[in-house]
Amino acid sequence: MIILTDELLLNYKRCSRRTYLEVYGSHEQKDPKKEFLLKLRKENQQHIQNFIQERSLNPQKPTTSFRDWSSRYEETLALMKQGVDCIFKGVLCLNWEDWQKGITNEELKPISPPTLTISSENTIVTKSINHDLNLNPDRQEITLLANPTLLIKQPGKSVFGDWSYVPISIKLGRRPKPEYKLIGAYHAQMLAIVQDAFPVYSSLILRQQNEYYVNLSHWLDRTQEIVANCLEMLSWDVEPEVFISRQKCSLCHWYSHCYQIAKNKQHLSLIPGVTPKRYNSLKEMGLDDLDLIASSSDRILGRRIGQDVAKQLQQQARSLLLNTPLIKANYDLDHSYQLPSSAIELYFDIEAEPDRNLDYLLGILLVDNTNNTKKFYPFLAEKAEEEERVWREFFEFITDYPHAPIFHFSAYEVDTIKRLARLYGTPKIPTKALVSRCVDLHYWVTKSVILPVESYSLKSLANWLGFEWREETASGDQSVCWYDNWLTTQDRSLLEAILNYNEDDCYATYYLKDWLVKFFSEAQKHQAL
């Protein structure tokens, strides 16, 4: 039997391979649960409770375990028949035959009431497509499950009487991501078939309690198609090809398993700049390894993916093959602005808690090139209320060195300086002077050099240079977890871990800048010969 849940469907929208592994993979190959993910799960539960309290809802909840989904569905159905006002974490259940009948039923079409704000995703049309599946004849027993956060009673006709229900999904995201809309439409379609009446709407409650109404007429056909594609994959046990995308894969508990496969195959997704679309273009051209990309025709490759991208990918492949850094093809080494150097240089890194909109640590590494000394200065808020104090102390410290360049890695540091200056009323002229001294090394790296790395993150670049963090598993996400735990436990060892991680980030930034200066100098000497 194949059981398709909304969680599997959401994962399929993000990465079909993850859904496949959840069904067929060995759970021994999963990474341990990350503390940051557990933190997000806890925050989502709190987010749900806050919404219920603020809306003064009094939901009823099925008592059966989710593992016994059949009994939980019967409990949910009984609550709907009773006409309770709100159901929390109910289960909707359909077999494949009922799903197919429902999506082709001309009477079950979405309604767009004029009182609701519908997204601007195309003009609403009412149509339905019957997706013919090529299912494995040995695996055609299919159950579809949905678990909307809330089912809210509304006036209207349904199989239950003079009322019907609408689904609400409560998510932590700040914006209505496509996968959220997909699940909102899936919940609506499941509910329409169960209650024999299309819900008036399907909504998402996002962070800050803002509500988003899913354009059902736009998303229903896409949902039906995605359900069909997902079920075909699961029915035939077809394992999707691995593709490593750092941003999407970083929090997945199958990451290490997939990464090792990609590494063993020298998969092209490990090359910086190879997106899924570019990867498909490279495969269609028969360029499926580093050697072929490095030696390919600029002109032919450029026609498919653009000349600038083609040159960059070719250089990246050559850099990886030779394990050597290269000056970027379009970078004018002789006539470009040089990295600043000074007797005193400052290296800046921030630790922040996005959920609280809090920057709790502003770290500065002061490098005195005259006396050959380095000292780390942390400006730490031990509680959220201390952010203003930390900002003012940091600002006073950094303005004591008015001629020192401030090196950092990413645009976040400058954005934070501007945000804190506005928030705490710092005058504009000294703020602009401070910002003008900031030098983003990530920008410098990506515009000037090609390095034999799989990622242009600070950790990847610094590790390539031979720099190592004291805490091997330390990361920005882990720092957030340490800080949250500190606020709860007051365990000062957590603060020490945060300070060590931030100091190491500052040192890594210093190592990178030092290497860039030496590399540019050597490259200019070599060019002059």
C-alpha positions in Angstrom: 0.0 0.0 0.0 1.1 3.5 -0.8 0.2 6.2 1.8 0.5 9.8 0.5 0.5 12.3 3.3 0.6 16.1 3.0 4.1 16.1 4.5 5.3 13.8 1.7 3.6 16.0 -0.9 5.2 19.1 0.6 8.6 17.5 0.5 8.0 16.3 -3.1 7.4 19.9 -4.2 10.8 20.9 -2.6 12.7 17.7 -3.5 11.2 14.6 -5.0 14.2 12.6 -3.8 13.4 13.4 -0.2 9.9 12.0 -0.5 11.3 8.9 -2.2 13.8 8.3 0.7 11.1 8.9 3.3 9.2 5.9 1.8 12.0 3.6 0.6 15.2 4.8 2.3 16.9 3.2 5.3 16.3 5.3 8.3 19.8 4.4 9.6 21.1 6.6 6.8 19.4 9.7 8.2 21.4 12.4 10.0 20.7 12.9 13.7 17.9 15.4 14.3 19.3 18.9 14.3 18.7 21.0 17.3 17.7 23.9 15.1 15.0 21.8 13.5 13.7 20.8 16.9 13.7 24.5 17.8 11.6 25.4 14.7 9.1 22.6 15.5 8.7 23.9 19.0 8.2 27.5 17.7 5.6 26.3 15.2 3.7 24.6 18.0 3.8 27.9 20.0 2.8 29.8 16.9 -0.3 27.6 16.5 -1.3 28.0 20.2 -0.9 31.8 19.9 -3.2 31.9 16.9 -5.8 29.8 18.6 -5.7 32.0 21.7 -5.7 35.3 19.8 -8.8 34.2 17.8 -10.5 32.8 20.9 -11.0 29.5 19.3 -12.0 26.5 21.3 -11.0 23.6 19.1 -11.8 19.9 19.7 -9.1 17.4 18.9 -9.2 13.7 18.0 -7.6 11.6 20.7 -6.4 8.7 18.6 -2.7 8.6 17.7 -1.6 9.7 14.2 -0.2 6.3 13.7 -3.7 4.9 13.7 -4.8 7.3 11.0 -7.9 5.3 10.1 -9.4 5.7 13.6 -8.3 9.3 13.8 -10.1 10.0 10.5 -13.3 8.4 11.9 -13.0 10.6 15.0 -12.5 13.7 12.7 -15.5 12.7 10.6 -17.7 12.2 13.8 -16.7 15.8 14.9 -17.7 17.2 11.5 -21.0 15.4 11.6 -21.6 16.9 15.1 -21.0 20.3 13.6 -18.3 21.4 16.1 -17.0 24.9 15.5 -13.3 24.1 15.3 -11.3 20.9 14.9 -7.6 20.8 15.7 -5.2 18.5 13.8 -8.0 16.3 12.4 -7.2 13.8 9.6 -8.9 13.5 6.2 -8.6 10.2 4.4 -9.5 9.0 0.8 -8.7 6.0 -1.3 -7.5 6.5 -4.8 -10.9 5.8 -6.5 -12.6 8.5 -4.4 -9.9 11.0 -5.1 -10.2 10.4 -8.8 -14.0 10.7 -8.7 -13.7 13.9 -6.7 -11.3 15.8 -8.9 -13.4 15.0 -12.0 -16.7 15.9 -10.3 -18.0 19.1 -12.1 -20.1 20.0 -9.1 -17.0 20.2 -6.8 -15.5 23.5 -8.0 -13.8 26.2 -5.9 -15.8 29.3 -4.9 -14.1 32.7 -4.8 -16.2 34.9 -2.5 -15.8 38.7 -3.2 -15.1 39.4 0.5 -11.7 37.6 0.3 -8.4 38.8 -1.0 -7.3 36.3 -3.5 -3.7 36.2 -4.7 -2.9 37.7 -8.2 -1.8 34.3 -9.6 -3.5 34.5 -13.0 -7.1 34.9 -13.7 -9.4 32.4 -11.9 -10.7 29.7 -14.1 -12.7 26.6 -13.2 -11.4 23.5 -14.9 -10.3 20.1 -13.9 -7.9 17.7 -15.5 -8.1 13.9 -15.1 -4.5 12.8 -14.8 -4.2 9.2 -16.1 -1.6 7.5 -14.0 0.7 4.7 -15.2 0.7 2.9 -11.9 2.6 -0.3 -11.1 -0.1 -3.0 -11.3 1.4 -4.6 -8.1 1.1 -1.3 -6.2 -2.2 0.3 -6.9 -3.6 0.3 -3.4 -3.3 4.0 -2.5 -4.5 6.0 0.5 -4.3 9.8 0.6 -4.1 11.5 4.0 -4.3 15.2 4.9 -3.7 16.8 8.2 -4.9 20.5 8.2 -3.9 22.4 11.3 -7.5 23.6 11.8 -10.9 22.9 10.3 -13.3 25.8 10.8 -17.1 25.5 10.6 -18.8 27.8 8.1 -22.4 28.3 7.0 -23.3 26.4 3.9 -24.5 23.1 2.6 -22.5 19.9 2.8 -23.1 16.2 3.4 -23.2 17.0 7.1 -26.1 19.5 7.0 -26.3 23.2 6.9 -22.7 23.8 7.5 -19.3 23.0 5.9 -15.7 23.4 6.9 -12.7 25.3 5.6 -9.0 24.2 6.1 -6.4 26.4 7.8 -2.7 25.6 7.6 -0.5 27.4 10.2 3.2 27.8 9.1 6.2 29.6 10.5 7.2 31.1 7.1 7.2 34.8 6.5 5.8 34.5 3.0 3.4 32.1 1.2 5.8 29.7 -0.4 4.7 27.6 -3.4 4.8 24.4 -1.3 2.5 26.0 1.3 0.0 26.9 -1.4 0.2 23.4 -2.8 -0.7 22.0 0.6 -3.5 24.5 1.1 -5.0 23.4 -2.2 -4.5 19.7 -1.4 -6.3 20.2 1.9 -9.2 22.0 0.1 -9.5 19.2 -2.5 -9.5 16.5 0.2 -12.0 18.3 2.2 -14.3 19.0 -0.8 -14.5 15.3 -1.5 -15.0 14.3 2.2 -17.8 16.8 2.8 -19.2 16.8 -0.8 -18.9 20.6 -0.9 -16.0 22.8 -1.9 -14.7 24.9 1.0 -15.3 28.6 0.8 -11.6 29.1 1.0 -8.3 27.6 2.1 -6.0 29.9 4.1 -2.4 30.0 5.4 -1.6 31.7 8.7 2.1 32.8 8.5 4.5 34.4 10.9 3.1 37.6 12.5 -0.4 36.0 12.2 -0.9 37.4 8.7 -3.4 35.4 6.7 -3.1 34.4 3.0 -5.9 33.0 0.9 -4.8 30.4 -1.6 -6.0 30.9 -5.1 -7.6 27.5 -5.4 -8.6 27.7 -9.0 -5.0 28.3 -9.9 -3.5 25.7 -7.6 -5.9 22.8 -7.9 -4.8 21.6 -11.3 -1.1 21.9 -10.3 -1.9 20.0 -7.1 -3.6 17.2 -9.0 -0.7 16.9 -11.4 1.9 16.9 -8.6 -0.1 14.2 -6.7 -0.2 12.1 -9.9 3.5 12.5 -10.5 4.4 11.7 -6.9 2.3 8.6 -6.9 3.8 7.3 -10.2 7.3 7.7 -8.7 6.3 5.9 -5.5 4.3 3.2 -7.4 7.2 2.2 -9.6 9.9 2.7 -6.9 11.8 5.1 -9.2 14.7 6.7 -7.2 15.2 10.4 -8.4 18.7 11.5 -9.3 20.6 13.2 -6.5 21.1 17.0 -6.8 22.8 18.9 -4.1 21.4 22.4 -3.5 23.1 23.9 -0.4 20.3 26.3 0.5 17.5 23.7 0.2 19.5 20.7 1.4 21.2 22.1 4.5 18.4 21.2 7.0 17.4 17.9 5.4 18.2 14.8 7.5 19.1 12.9 4.3 21.8 15.5 3.4 24.9 13.4 4.4 23.5 10.4 2.5 22.8 12.3 -0.7 26.0 14.3 -0.5 28.1 11.1 -0.3 26.4 9.7 -3.4 27.0 13.0 -5.2 30.6 13.1 -4.1 31.3 9.6 -5.2 29.8 10.3 -8.6 31.4 13.7 -8.9 28.0 15.1 -9.6 27.8 18.4 -11.4 25.5 19.8 -8.7 28.6 20.1 -6.5 30.0 22.7 -8.9 29.1 26.3 -7.8 26.8 27.9 -10.3 25.2 24.7 -11.6 21.5 25.2 -11.0 18.9 22.5 -11.9 18.1 24.3 -15.2 21.8 24.6 -16.1 22.4 21.0 -15.2 19.7 19.9 -17.6 21.2 22.0 -20.3 24.7 20.5 -19.7 23.3 17.0 -19.7 21.5 17.6 -23.0 24.8 18.7 -24.5 26.6 15.6 -23.2 28.7 17.7 -20.8 28.4 15.4 -17.7 31.8 15.8 -16.1 34.4 18.4 -15.2 36.8 17.6 -18.1 34.1 18.0 -20.7 32.9 21.3 -19.3 36.4 22.7 -18.9 37.2 21.8 -22.6 33.9 22.7 -24.1 33.4 25.4 -26.8 32.7 28.8 -25.3 30.5 29.7 -28.2 28.4 26.6 -28.2 28.0 26.4 -24.4 27.2 30.2 -24.3 24.3 29.7 -26.7 22.6 27.5 -24.1 23.3 29.2 -20.8 24.7 32.6 -21.7 28.3 33.6 -22.4 29.1 35.0 -19.0 27.8 31.9 -17.2 29.5 29.6 -19.6 32.9 31.3 -19.0 32.4 31.1 -15.3 31.4 27.4 -15.3 34.4 26.6 -17.5 36.8 28.4 -15.2 35.1 26.8 -12.1 35.6 23.3 -13.7 39.3 24.1 -14.5 39.9 25.4 -11.0 38.5 22.2 -9.5 40.4 19.9 -11.9 43.7 21.7 -11.2 42.9 22.4 -7.5 44.1 26.0 -8.0 42.6 29.5 -7.7 42.1 31.5 -10.8 41.5 35.2 -11.5 38.0 35.6 -12.9 38.0 36.0 -16.7 36.1 39.3 -16.7 38.1 40.8 -13.8 40.6 43.5 -14.6 43.3 42.9 -12.1 45.4 46.0 -13.0 42.6 48.6 -13.2 40.2 47.5 -10.5 39.9 49.1 -7.0 42.3 47.4 -4.6 41.4 45.9 -1.3 42.2 48.5 1.4 45.0 48.0 3.9 45.7 49.9 7.1 47.7 50.0 10.2 44.5 49.1 12.1 42.0 46.8 10.5 38.6 45.6 11.9 37.0 42.3 11.1 33.2 42.2 11.9 30.7 39.4 12.4 27.2 39.3 13.8 25.1 36.6 15.6 21.4 37.2 15.3 18.1 35.7 16.3 15.7 36.3 13.4 12.6 35.2 15.2 13.1 37.9 17.9 14.6 40.4 15.3 17.5 40.5 17.7 21.2 41.0 17.0 22.7 39.6 20.2 26.4 39.7 19.4 28.4 42.2 17.4 32.0 40.8 17.3 35.1 42.8 16.3 38.6 41.4 15.7 41.0 44.3 15.9 44.2 43.7 13.9 47.1 46.0 14.7 49.5 45.5 11.7 52.1 47.9 13.2 52.5 46.0 16.4 51.5 42.6 14.9 48.7 42.0 17.5 45.1 40.8 17.3 42.4 41.1 19.9 38.8 40.1 19.8 36.1 42.5 21.2 32.6 41.0 21.7 29.6 43.2 22.3 27.1 40.7 23.7 23.5 41.1 24.8 22.9 38.6 27.6 19.2 39.4 27.3 17.1 40.9 24.5 16.7 44.2 26.3 20.4 44.9 26.1 20.5 45.2 22.3 20.5 49.0 22.5 23.4 49.1 25.0 25.3 46.7 22.8 24.8 48.8 19.7 25.9 52.0 21.4 29.0 50.4 22.9 29.8 48.9 19.5 29.3 52.2 17.7 31.4 54.1 20.2 34.2 51.5 19.9 34.3 51.4 16.2 34.2 55.2 15.7 37.4 55.4 17.9 39.1 54.0 14.8 37.8 56.4 12.1 40.4 55.3 9.4 40.2 51.6 9.9 38.5 49.6 7.2 35.8 47.2 8.4 35.9 43.8 6.7 32.9 41.5 6.8 31.5 38.6 4.8 28.0 39.2 3.4 25.6 42.2 3.1 23.9 41.4 6.4 26.4 43.3 8.5 25.8 46.6 6.6 22.1 46.0 6.7 22.3 45.5 10.4 24.3 48.7 11.0 21.6 50.6 9.1 18.8 48.9 11.0 20.2 49.4 14.4 21.2 53.0 13.7 17.6 53.8 12.6 16.1 51.9 15.5 18.2 53.6 18.2 18.4 57.1 16.7 22.0 57.2 15.7 22.8 60.3 13.6 22.9 59.8 9.8 26.2 61.4 9.1 28.3 59.2 11.4 26.3 56.2 10.3 27.0 56.8 6.7 30.7 57.3 7.5 30.7 54.0 9.3 29.0 52.2 6.4 31.4 53.7 3.9 34.3 51.9 5.6 32.7 48.5 5.3 34.3 46.0 2.8 32.2 43.0 1.9 34.7 40.1 1.2 32.0 37.9 -0.2 31.4 40.5 -2.9 35.2 40.7 -3.5 35.6 36.9 -3.8 32.7 36.4 -6.2 33.6 39.2 -8.5 37.3 38.6 -8.8 38.4 34.9 -8.3 37.4 31.3 -9.0 38.3 28.9 -6.2 38.4 25.1 -6.2 35.5 24.8 -3.7 32.0 23.4 -3.7 30.5 26.5 -2.0 31.5 30.2 -1.6 30.4 30.3 2.0 32.8 31.7 4.6 33.2 28.2 6.2 33.9 26.5 2.8 36.5 29.2 1.8 38.2 29.4 5.1 38.4 25.6 5.4 40.0 25.5 1.9 42.6 28.0 3.2 43.3 25.6 6.1 41.4 27.5 8.8 39.4 25.4 11.3 36.7 26.4 13.7 37.2 25.2 17.3 33.7 23.7 17.4 33.4 21.5 14.3 29.6 21.5 14.3 29.2 25.2 15.0 27.1 27.2 12.6 24.8 30.3 12.6 21.8 28.1 13.3 23.6 26.3 16.1 24.5 29.7 17.6 20.8 30.7 17.6 20.0 27.4 19.5 22.8 28.1 22.0 21.4 31.6 22.6 17.9 30.4 23.1 19.1 27.7 25.5 21.1 30.4 27.4 18.0 32.5 27.9 16.3 29.5 29.4 19.1 27.9 31.4 21.6 30.7 32.1 24.3 28.2 31.4 27.4 30.4 30.7 29.1 27.6 28.8 26.6 28.3 26.0 27.7 32.0 25.9 31.3 30.8 25.7 30.4 28.6 22.7 28.7 31.6 21.0 31.7 33.9 21.6 34.2 31.3 20.4 32.2 30.7 17.2 31.9 34.4 16.5 35.6 35.0 17.2 36.4 32.2 14.8 34.2 33.7 12.2 36.1 37.0 12.6 39.4 35.2 12.3 38.2 33.3 9.2 37.3 36.6 7.6 40.8 37.9 8.5 42.4 34.8 6.9 40.4 35.3 3.8 41.3 38.9 3.4 45.0 38.2 4.0 45.0 35.5 1.4 43.2 37.7 -1.2 45.8 40.4 -0.8 48.7 38.0 -1.2 47.0 36.2 -4.2 46.3 39.5 -6.0 49.9 40.6 -5.5 51.3 37.3 -6.8 48.9 37.4 -9.8 50.0 40.9 -10.7 53.7 39.9 -10.5 53.0 36.9 -12.7 51.0 39.0 -15.2 53.9 41.5 -15.4 56.4 38.8 -16.5 
